[in-house]
Amino acid sequence: MRISIVCVGKIKEKYLTAGIAEYTKRLTPYCRLDIIEVDEERMPDNPSDAEKQQVLSREGDKLLKNIRAASYLVALDVYGKQLSSEELSAKLDDLALKGQSDITFAIGGAFGIAPQVLAAAKERLSFSKMTFTHQMVRLLLAEQIYRAVKIGRGEPYHW
């Protein structure tokens, strides 16, 4: 299975990059995990709603350019469906059984995820009703992918 996380911005916090690297390494025996970062658009101070929408649109275009046409796209969206870890595991297993071995998760930037990415997505996934930074969501997603793979294989995740 090939899983990609396509996201806006680079992570500067060492604790987040270390966590993401750890889960990427742990996933190596089970699947290929690629993380593709696109540049965050520059935003003026106190942007208008129109300027925010322009930034969102440009970031969305960048995300879409990095998503393979055959990939099953899941957009991380605050208004998406919330799944348990077991449900995410079952979803990944079901996609694999249906021959869909290329899955991409898209994470937007500071203003969320662009409408064109949401329109292209097969599903929308929300981690919580709470708000998290898009950088933190990347770590949470990597951990949940690892947990889902372990659950799907019937292997213990933690003791």
RAMORA-V457281 format. One record per backbone hydrogen bond with DSSP energy under -0.5 kcal/mol. NH is the residue of the N-H (numbers start at 1). CO is the residue of the C=O. If there is no record, write none. Layout:
NH|CO  NH|CO
This chain:
2|101  3|1  3|32  4|103  5|34  6|4  6|105  7|5  7|36  8|107  9|38  12|10  17|13  18|14  19|15  20|16  21|17  22|18  23|19  24|20  25|21  26|22  27|23  28|24  28|25  30|27  31|27  32|1  33|31  34|3  34|32  36|5  36|34  37|35  38|7  47|44  52|48  53|49  54|50  55|51  56|52  57|53  58|54  59|55  60|56  61|57  62|58  63|59  64|60  65|61  66|62  66|63  67|64  68|66  71|68  72|102  73|71  74|104  75|123  76|106  77|75  77|125  80|77  81|124  83|126  88|84  89|85  90|86  91|87  92|88  93|89  94|90  95|91  96|92  97|93  98|94  99|96  100|95  101|99  103|2  103|101  104|72  105|4  106|74  107|6  109|112  112|109  117|114  118|114  119|115  120|116  121|117  122|73  123|73  125|75  126|81  137|133  138|134  139|135  140|136  141|137  142|138  143|139  144|140  145|141  146|142  147|143  148|144  149|145  150|146  151|147  152|148  153|149  154|151  155|150
